[in-house]
Amino acid sequence: MFARNLIAALAAAVMAVPALAQDAYVIGLTGALTGPPSSTYAPAVEALRLYLDRVNAVGGVNGKQVRLVIQDDSAEPSKAAANAKKLITQDNVILLINATLSTTYAPVVAEAKRASVPLLFASGVCPKEVYPPADPLQFCTTAYAATYDSRATLAFIKDTAKEPVRLGLAAMAIPLSRGEMDFAESQAPSLGMTVVDKEVIPPPTPDYTPYATKLKDANANWVFSWAPWVTQVRTLEALRRLGWGGNYIAWSHLEAEGELARLKDASFYVIGANALFQDALPIHREITEAARAANASYPGQQMAEGWIAGMVIEAALKNAGWPADAAKVRAALETVKVDTKGLRGGAIEWTKDNHFRTRQYYRVYRWDAGKSAIVVATDWMSYDVK
């Protein structure tokens, strides 16, 4: 129901502003608004729309409106490719946004490169191409990113474990998720950990029990999953149904805060680069109030990714000036520096060679049964991105 309502709202928003197309900044997005992984992406897309609606309501950027054209791809590569081509050739976007599974990246990147249009990953995992030396056309605001996330997670496990770590790994059968678990597998032995099993789980999967059984039978005492939320949480739930009592750590996607409270599992940790809304910062209250006022399909606590993307896009368009084209937007993105106001552990800052961020921050949360609340397990730790 949420997804259908969101798609209807987005379609209405796009149809309401055709007159602006010749006198507006036109940006396009292909995203997973429907399909099994949509819970990780659709809230971010709605948040981005809300953010840009607010920008437009106070005069836009450089006195011009920002027109966001949104296409649903259901996380299907062929649809994403068709969307990207349509957005570039028919809508003439000056910035293309990907908010969907990594299986869509190759065809979308190909379309962006063919037209020399900058491509922003927003809620989809940051690919290695945004790290130094970055691909000139690819940028990423998303909190999670290949290799750095595993380094931070394994460091946390090493510091937290009370006994030798027998590590199980769980990935979704998509390129970046599988690649990240391969990377974690390669790094674990140097930290004194033994990888006892690695499960690569197809999407969609009706029953996670067979994969959970293998992890349990391998005698894992820690399991690390870096995948869309559906794979992470259903693998955990399957393990618990089997009676597994070990520690489980997963990436803190947009669903994490609500799910920690739902599961109330003291041995379930989430690691991420976004501060949870339970911290009640002024920016958290601002987003929550904006979502409520707009009768949004998703709660404010799931909107950090889209809000941050909006902040970065607004800053880049301001720097690009008017009139703007794809080349001006790309150049402006290379000099972006945005204060995330506490949504992250630090600023998003890009250079010509670094389109991810100069420093990446991580925080770990878990459920505390005694306090009946989510608590910080490890406060911000940071890594220089070189």
C-alpha positions as CSV (number, residue, x, y, z in Angstrom):
1,M,0.0,0.0,0.0
2,F,2.8,2.4,0.9
3,A,4.6,1.8,-2.4
4,R,1.4,2.3,-4.4
5,N,0.6,5.5,-2.6
6,L,4.2,6.7,-3.1
7,I,4.2,6.0,-6.8
8,A,0.9,7.8,-7.2
9,A,2.2,10.8,-5.3
10,L,5.4,10.9,-7.3
11,A,3.6,10.7,-10.6
12,A,1.3,13.5,-9.6
13,A,4.3,15.6,-8.6
14,V,6.0,15.0,-11.9
15,M,2.8,15.7,-13.9
16,A,2.1,18.9,-12.0
17,V,5.2,20.7,-13.3
18,P,5.6,20.1,-17.1
19,A,5.7,23.9,-17.7
20,L,8.9,24.1,-15.6
21,A,10.9,21.7,-17.9
22,Q,12.3,24.6,-20.1
23,D,13.1,26.8,-17.1
24,A,14.2,24.5,-14.4
25,Y,17.0,22.2,-13.2
26,V,15.8,18.8,-14.5
27,I,17.2,15.8,-12.7
28,G,16.1,12.2,-13.1
29,L,16.0,9.1,-10.8
30,T,15.6,5.4,-11.4
31,G,14.7,3.6,-8.2
32,A,13.3,0.5,-6.6
33,L,9.9,1.8,-5.5
34,T,8.4,-1.6,-5.8
35,G,9.7,-5.2,-5.4
36,P,11.3,-7.1,-2.5
37,P,14.1,-4.7,-1.7
38,S,12.0,-1.5,-2.0
39,S,11.8,-0.9,1.7
40,T,15.5,0.1,1.6
41,Y,15.1,2.5,-1.4
42,A,11.6,3.9,-1.6
43,P,11.8,5.9,1.7
44,A,14.9,7.6,0.4
45,V,13.3,8.5,-2.8
46,E,10.3,10.0,-1.0
47,A,12.6,11.9,1.3
48,L,14.5,13.4,-1.7
49,R,11.2,14.5,-3.2
50,L,10.1,16.1,0.1
51,Y,13.4,17.9,0.4
52,L,13.3,19.3,-3.1
53,D,9.6,20.2,-2.6
54,R,10.7,22.4,0.3
55,V,13.5,23.9,-1.7
56,N,11.1,24.8,-4.5
57,A,8.5,26.2,-2.0
58,V,11.0,28.9,-1.0
59,G,12.1,29.9,-4.5
60,G,14.2,26.9,-5.7
61,V,17.9,27.1,-6.4
62,N,19.3,30.3,-7.9
63,G,15.8,31.4,-8.4
64,K,14.9,28.4,-10.5
65,Q,12.7,25.3,-9.6
66,V,14.2,21.8,-9.4
67,R,12.2,19.3,-11.4
68,L,12.7,15.7,-10.2
69,V,11.6,13.1,-12.7
70,I,11.2,9.7,-11.0
71,Q,11.0,6.2,-12.7
72,D,10.3,2.9,-10.9
73,D,12.6,0.1,-11.9
74,S,11.5,-2.6,-9.4
75,A,15.3,-3.3,-9.0
76,E,15.3,-4.9,-12.5
77,P,18.4,-4.1,-14.6
78,S,16.5,-3.9,-17.9
79,K,13.9,-1.5,-16.5
80,A,16.7,0.6,-14.9
81,A,18.5,0.8,-18.2
82,A,15.3,1.8,-20.1
83,N,14.6,4.4,-17.4
84,A,18.1,5.9,-17.6
85,K,17.9,6.1,-21.4
86,K,14.5,7.8,-21.3
87,L,15.6,10.3,-18.6
88,I,18.7,11.3,-20.5
89,T,17.3,11.4,-24.1
90,Q,13.7,12.5,-23.5
91,D,13.7,14.4,-20.3
92,N,17.2,15.9,-20.9
93,V,18.3,15.6,-17.3
94,I,21.5,17.2,-16.2
95,L,22.0,14.8,-13.3
96,L,21.0,11.1,-13.1
97,I,20.3,9.4,-9.8
98,N,20.4,5.7,-9.0
99,A,18.4,4.5,-6.0
100,T,18.2,0.8,-6.5
101,L,20.1,-2.6,-6.4
102,S,23.7,-2.9,-7.6
103,T,22.4,-5.3,-10.3
104,T,21.3,-2.2,-12.2
105,Y,24.6,-0.3,-12.0
106,A,26.3,-1.6,-15.1
107,P,23.5,-0.6,-17.6
108,V,22.8,2.7,-15.9
109,V,26.5,3.6,-15.7
110,A,26.7,2.8,-19.4
111,E,23.9,5.2,-20.3
112,A,25.4,7.9,-18.2
113,K,28.8,7.5,-19.7
114,R,27.4,7.5,-23.2
115,A,25.8,10.9,-22.7
116,S,28.5,12.3,-20.3
117,V,25.8,12.9,-17.6
118,P,26.9,12.7,-14.0
119,L,25.5,9.8,-12.0
120,L,24.7,10.1,-8.3
121,F,24.2,6.9,-6.2
122,A,21.7,7.9,-3.5
123,S,20.5,5.0,-1.2
124,G,22.1,2.5,-3.5
125,V,25.5,1.2,-2.2
126,C,28.5,3.3,-3.1
127,P,30.6,1.5,-5.7
128,K,34.4,1.4,-5.7
129,E,34.4,3.8,-8.7
130,V,33.7,6.7,-6.4
131,Y,36.8,6.1,-4.3
132,P,40.1,7.8,-5.3
133,P,40.9,8.0,-8.1
134,A,37.2,8.5,-8.8
135,D,35.5,7.9,-12.1
136,P,34.8,11.5,-13.4
137,L,31.0,10.9,-13.7
138,Q,30.2,8.8,-10.6
139,F,29.4,10.2,-7.2
140,C,27.8,8.8,-4.0
141,T,26.0,10.2,-1.0
142,T,24.9,6.8,0.4
143,A,26.1,5.9,3.9
144,Y,27.3,2.4,3.0
145,A,30.2,1.6,0.9
146,A,32.3,-1.4,-0.3
147,T,35.3,-2.5,1.7
148,Y,35.3,0.3,4.3
149,D,32.1,-1.2,5.9
150,S,33.7,-4.6,6.3
151,R,36.8,-3.1,7.8
152,A,34.8,-1.2,10.4
153,T,32.6,-4.2,11.2
154,L,35.4,-6.7,11.6
155,A,37.2,-4.2,13.9
156,F,34.1,-3.9,16.0
157,I,33.7,-7.7,16.2
158,K,37.4,-8.1,17.2
159,D,37.0,-5.5,20.0
160,T,33.7,-6.9,21.2
161,A,34.1,-10.7,21.1
162,K,34.8,-12.5,24.3
163,E,36.1,-15.7,22.7
164,P,37.7,-16.7,19.4
165,V,35.5,-15.6,16.5
166,R,34.0,-18.3,14.3
167,L,32.5,-16.0,11.6
168,G,29.6,-16.8,9.3
169,L,28.8,-14.5,6.4
170,A,25.5,-13.8,4.6
171,A,25.2,-12.0,1.3
172,M,22.4,-11.5,-1.3
173,A,23.3,-12.9,-4.7
174,I,24.0,-9.5,-6.2
175,P,27.4,-8.2,-7.3
176,L,28.3,-5.7,-4.5
177,S,26.8,-7.7,-1.6
178,R,28.6,-10.9,-2.7
179,G,31.8,-8.9,-3.3
180,E,31.7,-7.4,0.1
181,M,31.4,-10.7,1.8
182,D,34.2,-12.0,-0.3
183,F,36.3,-9.1,1.0
184,A,35.3,-9.7,4.6
185,E,36.3,-13.4,4.2
186,S,39.7,-12.3,2.9
187,Q,40.3,-9.9,5.8
188,A,39.0,-11.9,8.7
189,P,42.0,-14.3,9.1
190,S,44.4,-11.3,9.6
191,L,42.3,-10.3,12.6
192,G,42.5,-13.8,14.1
193,M,39.0,-14.8,13.0
194,T,38.0,-18.1,11.4
195,V,35.4,-17.9,8.6
196,V,33.3,-21.1,9.0
197,D,30.7,-20.5,6.4
198,K,29.5,-18.0,3.7
199,E,26.0,-18.1,2.3
200,V,25.1,-16.3,-0.9
201,I,21.3,-16.1,-0.9
202,P,19.2,-15.5,-4.1
203,P,16.6,-12.7,-4.3
204,P,13.8,-13.2,-3.7
205,T,14.0,-16.2,-1.3
206,P,10.8,-17.6,0.2
207,D,12.6,-19.6,2.9
208,Y,15.9,-18.6,4.6
209,T,16.0,-21.7,6.8
210,P,18.4,-23.7,4.6
211,Y,20.9,-20.9,4.6
212,A,20.5,-20.3,8.3
213,T,20.9,-24.0,9.0
214,K,24.3,-24.1,7.2
215,L,25.5,-21.1,9.3
216,K,24.3,-22.7,12.5
217,D,25.7,-26.1,11.7
218,A,29.1,-24.5,10.9
219,N,29.1,-23.4,14.6
220,A,29.4,-19.7,13.9
221,N,29.3,-17.6,17.0
222,W,29.2,-14.4,15.0
223,V,27.4,-13.8,11.7
224,F,28.0,-10.7,9.6
225,S,25.5,-9.8,6.8
226,W,26.0,-6.9,4.3
227,A,23.0,-7.0,2.0
228,P,19.6,-5.4,1.4
229,W,17.7,-5.4,4.7
230,V,15.4,-8.2,3.6
231,T,18.3,-10.7,3.4
232,Q,19.9,-9.4,6.6
233,V,16.9,-9.6,8.9
234,R,15.3,-12.8,7.5
235,T,18.6,-14.6,7.9
236,L,18.7,-13.5,11.5
237,E,15.1,-14.5,12.2
238,A,15.7,-17.9,10.6
239,L,18.8,-18.4,12.8
240,R,16.8,-17.5,15.9
241,R,14.0,-19.9,15.0
242,L,16.6,-22.7,14.8
243,G,17.8,-21.9,18.3
244,W,21.1,-20.2,17.3
245,G,22.2,-17.9,20.2
246,G,25.2,-16.2,18.7
247,N,25.9,-12.5,17.9
248,Y,24.7,-11.0,14.6
249,I,25.7,-7.8,13.0
250,A,24.2,-6.2,9.9
251,W,24.4,-2.9,8.0
252,S,22.1,-0.2,9.5
253,H,19.8,0.4,6.6
254,L,16.8,2.7,6.8
255,E,14.7,0.0,8.4
256,A,17.1,-0.7,11.2
257,E,15.8,1.6,13.9
258,G,12.2,0.2,13.7
259,E,13.5,-3.3,13.4
260,L,15.7,-3.2,16.5
261,A,12.7,-2.1,18.5
262,R,10.6,-4.8,17.0
263,L,13.0,-7.7,17.5
264,K,14.3,-6.6,20.9
265,D,17.3,-8.9,20.4
266,A,20.2,-7.9,22.6
267,S,22.7,-9.9,20.5
268,F,21.7,-8.1,17.3
269,Y,24.0,-5.2,16.3
270,V,23.7,-2.7,13.4
271,I,26.6,-0.7,12.1
272,G,26.1,2.3,10.0
273,A,27.2,5.8,9.1
274,N,23.8,7.5,9.9
275,A,22.8,8.6,13.4
276,L,19.5,6.9,14.4
277,F,16.6,9.2,15.0
278,Q,16.4,8.1,18.6
279,D,19.2,10.6,19.1
280,A,16.6,13.3,18.6
281,L,18.8,15.9,17.0
282,P,17.2,19.1,15.6
283,I,17.7,17.8,12.1
284,H,15.9,14.6,13.1
285,R,13.0,16.6,14.4
286,E,12.9,18.7,11.2
287,I,12.7,15.6,9.0
288,T,10.1,13.9,11.1
289,E,7.9,17.0,11.1
290,A,8.3,17.4,7.3
291,A,7.3,13.8,6.8
292,R,4.3,14.2,9.0
293,A,3.2,17.5,7.4
294,A,3.4,15.9,4.0
295,N,1.5,12.8,5.1
296,A,4.4,10.8,3.8
297,S,4.2,7.1,3.1
298,Y,7.2,6.4,5.3
299,P,8.2,7.6,8.8
300,G,10.8,10.3,9.2
301,Q,13.3,7.8,10.8
302,Q,13.6,6.2,7.3
303,M,14.5,9.4,5.4
304,A,18.1,10.2,6.3
305,E,19.5,8.9,3.0
306,G,17.1,10.9,0.8
307,W,17.5,14.0,2.9
308,I,21.3,14.0,2.6
309,A,21.1,13.4,-1.1
310,G,18.8,16.5,-1.3
311,M,21.3,18.6,0.7
312,V,24.1,17.6,-1.7
313,I,22.1,18.2,-4.9
314,E,21.0,21.6,-3.6
315,A,24.6,22.6,-2.9
316,A,25.8,21.3,-6.3
317,L,23.1,23.2,-8.2
318,K,23.9,26.4,-6.4
319,N,27.5,26.1,-7.3
320,A,26.6,25.2,-10.9
321,G,24.7,28.4,-11.4
322,W,22.2,29.1,-14.1
323,P,21.8,28.1,-16.8
324,A,23.4,24.7,-15.9
325,D,24.2,21.7,-18.0
326,A,25.6,18.3,-17.2
327,A,29.2,19.4,-17.5
328,K,28.6,22.3,-15.0
329,V,26.9,20.0,-12.6
330,R,29.7,17.5,-12.7
331,A,32.3,20.2,-12.0
332,A,30.1,21.5,-9.1
333,L,29.8,18.1,-7.6
334,E,33.6,17.8,-7.4
335,T,33.8,20.7,-5.0
336,V,30.8,19.8,-2.8
337,K,31.1,20.2,1.0
338,V,27.9,19.7,3.0
339,D,27.4,19.8,6.7
340,T,25.1,16.9,7.5
341,K,24.0,18.5,10.8
342,G,24.5,15.3,12.7
343,L,22.8,12.9,10.3
344,R,26.3,11.5,9.8
345,G,29.4,11.6,11.9
346,G,30.9,14.3,9.7
347,A,30.6,16.3,6.5
348,I,30.2,15.0,3.0
349,E,33.2,16.5,1.1
350,W,34.2,15.7,-2.4
351,T,37.3,16.5,-4.5
352,K,38.2,16.0,-8.1
353,D,39.6,12.5,-7.3
354,N,37.3,11.5,-4.3
355,H,33.6,11.3,-5.0
356,F,32.7,9.3,-1.8
357,R,34.0,11.4,1.2
358,T,37.3,12.3,2.7
359,R,36.5,10.7,6.0
360,Q,33.9,8.0,6.7
361,Y,32.4,7.6,10.2
362,Y,30.7,4.5,11.7
363,R,28.5,4.0,14.8
364,V,27.1,0.7,16.2
365,Y,23.7,0.3,17.9
366,R,21.9,-2.5,19.6
367,W,18.9,-3.2,21.7
368,D,19.4,-3.0,25.5
369,A,16.8,-5.2,27.3
370,G,17.5,-3.7,30.7
371,K,16.8,-0.2,29.4
372,S,14.1,-1.4,27.0
373,A,15.7,0.9,24.4
374,I,18.2,1.2,21.6
375,V,21.6,2.1,22.8
376,V,25.0,3.0,21.2
377,A,27.3,0.0,21.4
378,T,30.3,1.8,20.0
379,D,30.4,5.6,19.3
380,W,31.7,7.2,16.1
381,M,34.9,5.7,14.7
382,S,36.4,7.1,11.5
383,Y,38.5,6.1,8.6
384,D,40.4,8.4,6.1
385,V,39.4,7.6,2.6
386,K,42.4,7.6,0.3
